[in-house]
Amino acid sequence: MKKGTVYFHRGCRFHDGEIGDKLFIILNNPRTDEYFITCKTTSQQKWRSEREGCHSDDNYYVLRENDDFFINRTWVQFHEYYPRTQQFIQDYVNRGIITKKTDLREQTIRAIINCASQSDDISGLYKAMINR
């Protein structure tokens, strides 16, 4: 797993306590003692714009359908980050709870990271980690 990896997490516990299956994107290549910084995705538009690209003021990035891995238009969400230890990722991969789906193109992950970096909701530490 590395920056740009899309993985499926079965039975993920979200910040609000809900549990569900979700696709996540890894935003960094952590150093030995650092976390993977991940963010979740959704194909549910709800109140969000359909316009492709960065919407940093609203904390998301829109990927068009059939681009890279995603079949449907997809919103990469920046209002919550999910830091995961390297051990957590490895243990969950070994147990089949996390499954790697694909690696995004460099151009795609770079655009997502640039957008996340412009968001007011990203901490200075996370911003530094994803911009290395």
C-alpha positions in Angstrom: 0.0 0.0 0.0 1.2 3.4 -0.9 0.1 7.0 -1.8 -2.7 6.6 -4.4 -3.8 3.1 -3.4 -7.5 2.6 -3.3 -8.6 0.0 -0.9 -11.9 -1.5 0.2 -12.5 -1.7 4.0 -15.2 -4.2 5.0 -16.9 -3.3 8.3 -15.1 0.0 8.8 -16.1 1.9 12.0 -16.5 5.6 11.0 -16.0 8.6 13.3 -19.8 8.8 14.0 -19.8 5.2 15.3 -21.5 3.8 12.2 -20.1 0.6 10.6 -20.1 0.0 6.9 -18.1 -1.0 3.8 -16.2 1.8 2.1 -13.5 2.6 -0.4 -10.6 4.7 0.9 -7.7 6.4 -0.8 -4.2 6.6 0.8 -2.8 10.1 0.6 0.8 9.6 1.7 3.8 7.4 1.8 4.5 7.3 5.5 7.9 7.3 7.1 8.7 4.3 9.4 7.0 5.9 12.5 4.1 7.6 10.7 0.5 6.8 9.9 -1.1 6.3 6.5 -3.5 9.3 6.0 -6.6 8.0 4.3 -9.9 9.6 3.2 -13.1 8.0 2.2 -15.0 8.2 -1.1 -18.7 8.1 -2.0 -20.7 7.8 -5.2 -23.7 9.5 -3.5 -23.9 13.1 -4.8 -26.3 14.4 -2.1 -25.8 18.2 -1.9 -22.4 18.2 -3.7 -21.6 19.7 -7.1 -21.2 17.4 -10.1 -18.4 19.5 -11.6 -15.2 17.5 -11.8 -12.2 18.6 -9.9 -11.4 20.4 -6.7 -14.0 21.8 -4.3 -11.6 22.6 -1.4 -14.0 25.1 0.2 -16.5 22.3 0.5 -13.9 19.6 1.4 -14.2 17.2 -1.6 -12.8 16.4 -5.0 -14.9 15.0 -7.8 -13.7 12.2 -10.1 -15.6 11.7 -13.3 -17.1 8.3 -14.0 -14.9 5.7 -15.7 -11.7 7.6 -14.8 -8.9 5.6 -13.3 -10.7 2.9 -11.2 -14.1 4.4 -10.4 -17.1 3.3 -12.6 -19.4 6.0 -11.2 -18.8 9.7 -10.5 -17.0 9.7 -7.2 -16.6 12.3 -4.4 -13.3 12.1 -2.5 -14.2 13.5 1.0 -11.9 15.7 3.0 -14.1 16.6 6.0 -12.7 13.5 7.9 -9.4 11.8 7.6 -8.7 8.3 8.8 -5.1 7.9 10.0 -4.1 4.2 10.1 -0.9 2.7 11.5 1.2 0.7 9.1 0.6 -2.3 11.4 -3.2 -1.8 11.3 -3.1 -1.8 7.5 -1.0 -4.9 7.3 -3.0 -6.8 9.9 -6.3 -6.0 8.2 -4.8 -7.0 4.8 -3.7 -10.3 6.3 -7.1 -10.9 7.7 -8.9 -10.0 4.5 -10.7 -7.0 6.0 -8.9 -4.6 3.8 -8.4 -5.4 0.1 -6.4 -3.4 -2.4 -8.4 -2.4 -5.4 -6.1 -0.3 -7.5 -3.4 2.4 -7.6 -4.5 5.7 -9.0 -2.6 7.4 -11.8 0.1 9.9 -10.5 -1.8 12.8 -12.1 -5.0 11.8 -10.3 -3.6 11.4 -6.8 -1.5 14.6 -7.2 -4.7 16.5 -8.0 -6.5 15.0 -5.0 -3.6 15.8 -2.7 -3.4 19.4 -4.0 -7.1 19.8 -3.4 -6.9 18.4 0.1 -4.0 20.7 0.9 -6.2 23.7 0.1 -9.0 22.6 2.5 -9.3 24.6 5.7 -10.1 21.3 7.6 -6.7 19.6 7.1 -4.3 19.9 10.1 -0.7 21.2 9.5 0.7 17.8 10.3 -1.5 15.9 7.9 -0.8 18.5 5.2 2.9 18.1 5.6 2.7 14.3 5.5 0.6 14.2 2.3 2.7 16.8 0.5 6.1 15.0 0.9 
